Amino acid sequence: MSEPLSDSALDQLFRTARTYNGYLDKPVSEAQLHAIWDLMKFGPTSANSLPARIVWCVSDAAKQKLAALSMPSNGEKILQAPVTAIIGMDQEFFEHLPDLFPHTDARSWFTGNQVLAETTAFRNSSLQGGYFILAARALGLDTGPMSGFDNAAVDAAFFADQPMVKSNFITTLGYGDPASIFERSPRPDFARFNRID
């Protein structure tokens, strides 16, 4: 049976964690990228579908290519960050279900049903993107998730060899610079956006 996390852990994951616009000049190792994946892969997805496909832009060439396909303010963030991850989604994720979800013929649920496959890929890769953020925070790193890029151009530039993979969103990654953030935006109380029926 799970026990509640400490207040310090909850602060690190949620309450004092922030979305960063800039990072300290401190590298992120390849081992840390592996560690993020090795945590986030345990987050639940429909039928263990795991549709997220990640490109980790670490080299200057990769960051420059991605920055050129983003709105200018986001491009600056990408160039300055140690790493920027493209969270993509494999719309043919179901081809892996015989291995990932062997309990039943889950592949047949999606074969020939493009709408269901695309909806499932988008929903579950978005979930995995959330797990990415929490895994990074749990490991002492910070993120800056964003839209504001040309999805079709990013797909052509980074997923040309995987035509069924489409970009969902991108996120910078590193050790956040406190000078790059502004005062936290409002977070409403339960009653404003919730209802118990």
C-alpha positions in Angstrom: 0.0 0.0 0.0 1.4 3.4 -1.0 2.1 6.1 1.6 1.6 9.8 1.0 4.8 11.6 -0.2 6.5 14.2 2.0 5.6 17.8 1.7 9.1 18.5 0.3 8.5 15.9 -2.5 5.1 17.3 -3.3 6.7 20.8 -3.4 9.3 19.6 -5.9 6.8 17.9 -8.1 4.0 20.4 -7.9 3.7 23.3 -5.5 7.0 25.1 -5.9 7.9 23.6 -9.3 7.8 26.0 -12.2 7.9 26.2 -16.0 11.3 27.8 -16.8 12.1 30.2 -19.7 15.8 29.9 -19.2 18.4 27.6 -17.7 21.7 27.7 -15.8 24.9 26.9 -17.7 24.9 23.3 -16.4 24.9 20.3 -18.6 22.4 17.5 -18.7 23.9 14.1 -19.2 22.7 11.3 -21.5 22.3 9.1 -18.4 19.8 11.7 -17.1 17.8 11.4 -20.4 17.7 7.6 -20.0 16.6 8.1 -16.3 13.7 10.3 -17.3 12.5 7.6 -19.8 13.0 4.9 -17.3 10.6 6.6 -14.9 8.0 8.0 -17.3 7.5 4.6 -19.1 5.8 3.3 -16.0 3.0 5.9 -16.2 -0.3 4.3 -17.3 -1.4 4.4 -21.0 -4.4 2.8 -22.7 -3.6 -0.9 -23.2 0.0 -0.1 -22.3 0.1 1.6 -25.8 3.1 3.9 -25.0 2.6 5.9 -28.2 5.1 8.7 -27.3 8.3 8.9 -29.4 10.9 11.4 -28.2 13.6 13.2 -30.1 16.1 14.7 -27.6 17.7 17.7 -29.3 21.1 17.9 -27.6 23.5 19.0 -30.4 23.7 22.6 -31.6 22.7 21.4 -35.0 19.5 19.8 -33.8 18.6 22.7 -31.5 19.2 25.2 -34.4 17.0 23.1 -36.7 14.2 23.0 -34.2 14.6 26.7 -33.2 14.2 27.7 -36.9 10.8 26.0 -37.0 9.5 27.7 -33.8 8.2 31.1 -33.1 11.1 33.5 -32.3 10.7 33.7 -28.6 10.5 29.9 -28.3 13.5 29.5 -30.7 15.6 31.6 -28.2 14.6 29.3 -25.4 15.5 26.2 -27.4 18.9 27.5 -28.3 19.7 28.4 -24.7 18.5 25.2 -23.1 20.8 22.2 -22.6 18.2 19.9 -24.1 14.9 20.3 -25.9 12.7 17.2 -26.3 10.2 16.8 -29.1 7.3 14.7 -27.7 5.9 12.9 -30.7 3.1 10.3 -31.1 3.2 7.2 -33.2 -0.2 6.8 -34.9 0.6 3.2 -35.6 1.5 2.5 -32.0 -0.9 -0.5 -32.2 1.7 -2.5 -34.2 3.6 -2.9 -30.9 0.6 -4.1 -28.9 1.2 -7.8 -29.4 4.4 -7.3 -27.5 3.3 -4.5 -25.1 -0.2 -5.8 -24.3 -0.1 -9.6 -24.9 -3.2 -10.4 -22.8 -5.5 -10.0 -25.8 -5.6 -9.0 -29.4 -5.6 -5.3 -28.7 -4.0 -4.6 -32.1 -7.3 -5.5 -33.8 -9.1 -2.7 -31.9 -7.2 -0.1 -33.9 -6.4 -1.7 -37.3 -8.5 0.0 -39.9 -9.8 2.6 -37.4 -7.7 5.6 -38.1 -9.8 8.0 -36.0 -9.6 5.8 -32.9 -5.8 5.3 -33.4 -5.1 9.0 -33.8 -7.3 9.9 -30.8 -5.6 7.3 -28.7 -2.1 8.3 -29.8 -2.8 12.0 -29.0 -4.4 11.4 -25.6 -1.8 8.9 -24.4 1.2 10.7 -25.7 -0.1 13.8 -23.9 -0.3 11.8 -20.7 3.3 10.6 -21.3 4.3 14.2 -21.8 3.0 14.9 -18.3 4.9 11.9 -17.0 8.0 13.3 -18.7 7.6 16.6 -16.8 7.1 14.9 -13.4 9.9 12.4 -14.0 12.3 15.3 -14.8 11.2 17.2 -11.7 11.6 14.0 -9.6 15.2 13.8 -10.8 16.0 17.4 -9.9 15.6 18.9 -13.4 13.3 21.6 -14.7 11.2 21.8 -17.9 9.6 24.4 -20.2 6.8 22.7 -22.2 5.4 24.7 -25.1 3.6 24.8 -28.4 4.4 27.6 -30.8 6.2 25.7 -33.5 5.3 24.4 -37.0 4.2 20.9 -36.4 4.3 19.8 -40.0 7.7 21.3 -40.5 9.0 19.6 -37.4 7.5 16.3 -38.5 9.3 16.6 -41.8 12.6 17.6 -40.2 12.7 15.1 -37.3 10.4 12.2 -38.2 10.9 11.9 -41.9 11.9 8.3 -41.5 8.8 7.6 -39.3 5.9 9.1 -41.3 3.3 7.8 -38.9 4.9 9.8 -36.0 3.6 13.3 -35.5 4.8 15.9 -33.1 2.6 16.7 -30.1 4.5 19.4 -28.1 8.1 20.3 -27.2 9.8 21.0 -23.9 13.1 22.4 -22.9 15.0 20.6 -20.1 17.8 21.6 -17.8 18.5 23.3 -14.5 16.1 26.2 -14.3 17.4 29.8 -13.9 15.2 31.5 -11.3 15.8 34.8 -13.0 13.9 33.5 -16.1 10.5 33.1 -14.4 7.8 35.6 -13.3 5.3 35.4 -10.4 3.2 32.3 -10.5 -0.1 32.6 -12.3 -3.3 32.0 -10.3 -4.3 28.4 -9.3 -8.0 28.4 -8.4 -9.6 26.7 -5.4 -11.4 23.4 -5.9 -14.9 24.9 -6.0 -14.2 27.0 -9.1 -13.6 24.2 -11.6 -14.8 21.1 -9.9 -18.1 19.4 -9.0 -18.9 16.3 -7.0 -22.0 14.6 -8.1 
